[in-house]
Amino acid sequence: MIAERAEYRLLVRMHVEVQWPQAQIVEHRLGEDAPLDAQFAAAGFDAVVMIAAQSGSQAEALALRSLAKPEFAPIVLVLLTDAPPDKQPAAVKGLHRLYGRKIDRERLNQVLTNVAREHHATLTAMKSQPDFQQRYRFGSVMIRGHRCIRQVGSGGMCKIYLAESERAGTMVVLKVFNQVPDVSERLVGFDRFIQEYQIVAGLKHDNIVRIYDLGVADDHAYIAMEHFSAGDLRQRMKTPIEPEQALHYLEQMASALAAIHEVGVLHRDLKPANVMLRADGSLCLIDFGLAKANELGVDLTGTREIFGTPYYMSPEQGHAELIDERSDLYSLGVVYYEMLTGAKPFTGKTAMEVIYKHKRVDWPPLAPSLAHHEPLLRRLLAKVPADRFQSARELLAAITGLRASA
């Protein structure tokens, strides 16, 4: 259901839910939410209802663009005007217009019933085409219910795709596990992959990635998670970030870490590439593949192995010492320093040189114009964990105090 005004969406929702109490309705706030992806086809929906106050509206233009895709769900365009225009617009396949200041519930629900039936018949016909199943293929893996758009990346244990989830009704990022786990042998990589889902799916927080689905297809595990069309913090940092904006980003990341730490989980790989931006400007932590649930009995990375990115590692993590939530806060301090200055505090020709500097070298001082932020950084980037903030909640309180003193 797509409309600019909340009262329009509420009105149609009430009419639909009276007829179908179990209806699953997804709302899109036109002009507020991120624009629908150009590849989005709403194929998992029975129908799309767009509501506008008059002909020629933004909603009507969106309807016409959407129906250029042959498999797009049928659209019911509700125009809250007194009567149809004297000259009726040309008929468009898949588009059904309803006029009237008041919505005729019976007529609306009858149209929705008819178009849903037509859509199911269209999809049935499409499924008989030889190449139909290819849309659900991700490399060698067939994952029904997710339409592959394109591969967008790959990691050590996953291939990453942009897909449309028919179940979630939105674009998603699909991580498909590369290796097929042998039932006689527990693969550490597979355990990390499943652990990522278990950690994140249990956390409902505005600054933590949303997980939509976990499954196994053709013996390959996959996770469907939130898609971020605005990119990551690494891309955002290619242009200068104002100090107050950097502080706002820091606050959101600290809030996410507080939620993670409170359930006994460390991130352990906090870096700009693992911080995503939504279209509304909010930040979101992703990629918990290196995270460790403290309550689990086994450390999946071993006792003396180093995992993570050296530029953002705490001194204790870089030297394979025991770590706790204060290590994540150090990594957050490195990201904060980079947002403020546009440069990493420590660089080197080798990973070990960078790790050494984190342990032994003072970070370059801030410009005088950034002196206001130095107290936070000194606590975040302290070499000894006891000298840092002891929790993300303590950091959040310090951010509030910094704003109050500004």
C-alpha positions in Angstrom: 0.0 0.0 0.0 1.6 3.2 -1.2 0.5 6.8 -0.4 1.9 10.1 0.7 -0.5 10.7 3.5 -0.9 8.5 6.6 -4.7 9.0 6.8 -5.0 7.6 3.2 -3.1 4.5 4.2 -5.1 4.1 7.4 -8.4 4.4 5.5 -7.6 1.7 3.0 -6.1 -0.5 5.7 -9.3 -0.4 7.7 -11.4 -1.4 4.7 -9.1 -4.3 3.7 -8.8 -5.7 7.2 -12.5 -5.7 7.8 -12.8 -8.0 4.8 -9.6 -10.0 5.3 -8.5 -9.8 9.0 -5.4 -11.9 8.3 -4.2 -9.8 5.4 -0.5 -9.0 5.5 -0.2 -5.3 4.5 3.2 -3.6 3.9 3.0 0.2 3.8 5.3 2.5 1.8 5.3 6.2 2.7 5.6 7.9 -0.6 8.1 10.8 -0.3 9.4 9.6 3.1 10.7 6.1 2.6 13.5 5.4 0.2 12.3 5.2 -3.4 11.3 1.7 -4.6 14.3 0.0 -6.2 14.2 0.1 -10.0 14.3 -3.8 -10.0 11.5 -4.2 -7.5 8.5 -6.0 -9.0 6.2 -6.7 -6.0 5.9 -10.2 -7.3 5.1 -11.7 -3.9 2.1 -9.4 -3.4 -1.5 -10.2 -4.5 -2.0 -6.5 -5.3 -0.6 -3.0 -4.8 -2.9 -0.2 -3.7 -1.8 3.3 -4.4 -3.9 6.2 -3.0 -3.8 9.8 -4.2 -6.0 12.9 -4.0 -6.1 13.6 -7.7 -5.2 12.4 -11.2 -1.6 13.2 -12.4 -0.2 12.7 -8.9 3.1 11.2 -7.8 1.4 7.9 -7.0 -0.1 7.7 -10.5 3.2 8.4 -12.2 4.8 5.6 -10.0 2.0 3.2 -11.0 2.7 3.8 -14.7 6.5 3.3 -14.3 6.0 0.2 -12.2 3.7 -1.5 -14.7 6.4 -1.3 -17.4 7.8 -4.4 -15.7 5.6 -7.3 -17.0 5.6 -9.3 -13.7 4.7 -6.4 -11.5 1.7 -7.1 -9.3 -1.6 -5.5 -10.4 -2.1 -1.9 -9.1 -5.4 -0.5 -7.8 -5.1 3.3 -8.0 -7.6 4.9 -5.6 -8.2 8.5 -6.6 -10.1 10.5 -3.9 -11.9 12.8 -6.3 -15.6 13.4 -6.9 -15.8 11.7 -10.3 -13.7 10.4 -13.2 -12.3 13.1 -15.5 -14.4 14.0 -18.6 -11.7 12.3 -20.8 -10.8 8.9 -19.4 -7.1 8.1 -19.5 -6.0 5.3 -21.7 -6.3 1.9 -20.3 -3.1 0.3 -19.0 -2.8 -3.4 -18.5 -2.6 -4.2 -14.8 -3.9 -0.8 -13.7 -7.4 -0.4 -12.2 -8.6 3.1 -11.2 -11.2 3.8 -8.5 -12.7 7.3 -8.1 -14.7 8.8 -5.3 -14.3 11.1 -2.3 -15.4 8.2 -0.1 -14.1 4.7 -0.7 -16.7 2.1 -1.6 -15.5 -0.8 0.6 -17.5 -3.4 -1.3 -16.2 -2.2 -4.7 -12.6 -1.9 -3.4 -12.6 -5.4 -2.0 -14.2 -6.9 -5.1 -11.6 -5.3 -7.3 -8.8 -6.6 -5.0 -10.3 -10.1 -5.2 -10.4 -9.9 -9.0 -6.9 -8.6 -9.6 -5.4 -11.0 -7.1 -7.0 -13.9 -9.0 -5.7 -12.5 -12.3 -2.2 -12.1 -10.9 -2.1 -15.7 -9.7 -3.2 -16.8 -13.2 -0.4 -14.7 -14.7 2.2 -16.1 -12.4 1.0 -19.6 -13.1 1.4 -19.0 -16.8 4.9 -17.5 -16.3 6.0 -20.6 -14.3 5.4 -22.8 -17.3 8.0 -20.9 -19.3 11.4 -22.8 -19.6 13.5 -20.0 -18.1 11.2 -19.0 -15.2 13.1 -21.0 -12.6 16.4 -19.2 -13.5 15.2 -16.1 -11.7 15.5 -18.0 -8.4 19.1 -19.2 -9.1 22.0 -17.8 -7.2 25.1 -19.3 -8.8 24.5 -23.0 -8.6 21.9 -22.7 -5.8 18.2 -22.5 -6.3 16.4 -20.5 -3.6 12.7 -20.3 -4.2 10.9 -17.2 -3.0 13.9 -14.9 -3.7 14.3 -13.5 -7.2 18.0 -12.9 -8.0 18.8 -9.4 -9.3 22.6 -9.6 -9.4 25.7 -10.6 -7.4 27.1 -7.7 -5.5 30.1 -9.2 -3.7 31.8 -12.2 -2.2 33.6 -13.1 1.0 35.7 -15.9 2.3 32.7 -18.1 3.0 29.8 -16.3 1.3 28.6 -15.0 -2.0 26.4 -11.9 -1.7 23.5 -11.1 -3.9 20.8 -8.4 -4.3 17.5 -10.1 -4.4 13.7 -9.5 -4.1 12.2 -11.4 -1.3 8.6 -12.5 -2.1 8.1 -13.3 1.6 9.4 -10.0 3.0 8.0 -8.0 0.1 11.2 -5.9 -0.3 14.7 -5.9 -1.7 17.1 -7.9 0.4 20.8 -8.8 0.6 21.2 -12.5 0.3 24.3 -14.2 1.8 24.7 -17.7 0.4 27.2 -19.9 2.2 29.9 -21.3 -0.2 30.7 -24.6 1.4 28.3 -27.5 1.8 28.7 -28.7 5.4 29.5 -32.4 5.9 27.3 -34.0 8.5 30.3 -35.8 9.8 32.4 -32.7 10.3 31.5 -29.4 11.9 32.8 -26.6 9.7 33.9 -23.6 11.8 32.9 -21.2 8.9 29.4 -22.7 8.8 29.1 -22.3 12.6 30.1 -18.6 12.3 27.5 -18.2 9.5 24.7 -19.6 11.5 25.8 -17.8 14.6 25.6 -14.5 12.7 21.9 -15.1 12.1 21.2 -16.3 15.7 22.8 -13.2 17.2 21.2 -10.6 14.9 17.8 -12.1 14.6 17.3 -11.9 18.3 18.0 -8.2 18.5 15.3 -5.7 17.6 17.1 -2.4 17.4 16.9 0.5 15.0 20.7 0.5 14.5 21.2 -3.2 14.0 20.5 -4.9 10.6 17.1 -6.5 10.1 17.1 -10.2 9.4 14.2 -11.5 7.3 14.9 -15.1 6.6 17.3 -18.0 7.2 17.1 -21.3 5.2 18.9 -24.1 3.5 18.6 -24.7 -0.3 20.5 -27.3 -2.3 22.4 -28.0 0.9 23.6 -24.4 1.1 22.6 -22.1 4.0 21.5 -18.6 3.3 20.5 -15.4 5.2 18.2 -12.8 3.8 18.8 -9.4 5.4 18.1 -5.7 5.1 19.3 -4.0 1.9 21.0 -0.6 2.3 20.7 1.4 -0.9 22.6 4.4 0.6 25.8 2.4 0.9 28.2 2.2 3.9 30.1 4.6 6.1 33.3 4.0 4.2 31.7 5.5 1.1 30.2 8.3 3.1 33.6 9.2 4.6 34.9 9.9 1.1 33.4 13.4 1.6 34.0 15.4 4.8 31.7 14.7 7.8 30.8 17.6 10.0 31.9 17.1 13.6 28.3 17.2 15.0 27.3 14.7 12.4 30.2 12.5 13.4 29.0 12.7 17.0 25.5 11.7 15.9 26.9 8.7 14.0 29.0 7.8 17.1 25.9 7.9 19.3 23.9 5.5 17.0 26.8 3.1 16.8 27.2 3.2 20.6 23.5 2.5 21.0 23.8 -0.6 18.8 26.9 -1.8 20.7 25.0 -1.3 24.0 22.2 -3.6 22.8 24.7 -6.2 21.5 26.9 -6.2 24.7 23.8 -6.5 26.9 23.1 -9.9 25.5 26.7 -11.0 25.9 27.9 -10.5 22.3 31.0 -8.8 21.0 31.2 -7.5 17.4 35.0 -7.8 17.0 35.1 -6.4 13.5 33.7 -2.9 13.8 34.9 -0.8 10.8 33.3 1.7 8.3 32.5 -1.1 5.8 30.4 -2.8 8.5 28.4 0.3 9.2 25.5 0.9 6.7 23.4 4.0 6.0 19.7 4.0 5.5 18.0 6.5 3.2 16.7 8.4 6.2 20.3 9.0 7.4 20.3 6.5 10.2 23.2 4.0 10.7 23.1 0.3 11.1 25.7 -2.3 12.2 26.1 -5.4 10.0 28.4 -8.4 9.5 28.5 -10.3 12.8 30.4 -13.1 11.2 33.3 -12.5 13.6 31.1 -11.9 16.6 31.4 -14.1 19.6 28.5 -14.8 21.9 30.1 -14.9 25.3 27.4 -17.3 26.6 28.5 -19.9 24.1 30.9 -22.5 25.4 33.3 -22.4 22.4 35.3 -19.5 21.0 34.9 -20.1 17.3 38.1 -18.2 16.4 40.3 -20.1 18.8 42.3 -18.8 21.7 45.3 -17.3 20.0 44.1 -16.4 16.5 43.7 -12.8 15.2 40.5 -11.9 13.3 39.4 -8.5 12.2 40.9 -5.5 10.4 44.2 -4.2 11.8 43.4 -0.5 11.3 40.5 -0.8 13.7 41.8 -3.4 16.2 42.2 -2.7 19.8 45.8 -3.3 21.2 44.6 -6.4 23.0 42.8 -7.8 20.0 45.9 -7.2 17.8 48.1 -9.2 20.2 45.6 -12.1 20.5 44.9 -11.3 24.2 41.6 -11.8 25.9 39.0 -9.1 24.9 35.7 -7.8 26.2 33.3 -5.1 25.2 35.9 -2.4 25.8 37.7 -3.7 22.7 34.7 -2.9 20.5 34.7 0.6 22.1 38.3 1.1 21.0 37.4 0.1 17.4 34.5 2.6 17.6 37.0 5.3 18.7 39.1 4.6 15.6 36.1 5.0 13.4 35.2 8.2 15.3 38.7 9.6 14.8 38.5 8.9 11.1 35.1 10.5 10.8 36.5 13.7 12.5 39.8 13.9 10.7 39.4 12.1 7.4 42.4 9.9 8.2 43.1 6.7 10.2 45.1 7.3 13.4 47.6 4.6 12.6 48.8 3.3 9.2 51.8 1.2 8.2 53.4 -0.8 5.4 52.4 -4.1 7.1 49.6 -5.3 9.4 52.1 -5.9 12.2 53.4 -2.3 12.0 49.8 -1.1 12.4 49.2 -3.5 15.3 52.4 -2.3 17.0 51.3 1.4 16.7 48.0 0.7 18.3 49.8 -0.8 21.3 52.8 1.6 21.6 52.3 4.9 19.7 50.1 7.9 20.6 47.5 8.9 18.0 48.1 12.1 16.1 46.5 15.1 17.9 43.3 16.7 16.7 43.2 20.1 15.1 42.4 22.9 17.5 38.9 23.3 16.0 38.2 19.7 17.1 39.5 20.0 20.7 35.9 19.7 22.0 35.9 16.0 20.9 39.3 15.1 22.4 38.0 14.0 25.9 35.8 11.3 24.2 38.6 10.1 22.0 41.1 9.9 24.9 38.7 7.6 26.7 37.9 5.5 23.6 41.5 5.1 22.4 43.2 4.5 25.7 45.8 1.8 25.3 44.8 0.1 28.5 41.1 -1.2 28.7 40.8 0.0 32.3 41.3 3.6 31.1 38.5 3.5 28.5 34.8 3.8 28.9 33.8 0.6 30.7 30.5 0.2 28.7 28.7 1.6 25.7 26.1 3.0 28.1 28.8 5.0 29.8 29.9 6.3 26.4 26.3 7.3 25.6 26.1 9.3 28.9 29.4 11.0 28.0 28.0 12.0 24.6 24.9 13.5 26.2 27.2 15.4 28.6 29.4 16.7 25.7 26.3 18.1 23.9 25.1 19.7 27.1 28.4 21.5 27.6 28.7 22.6 24.0 
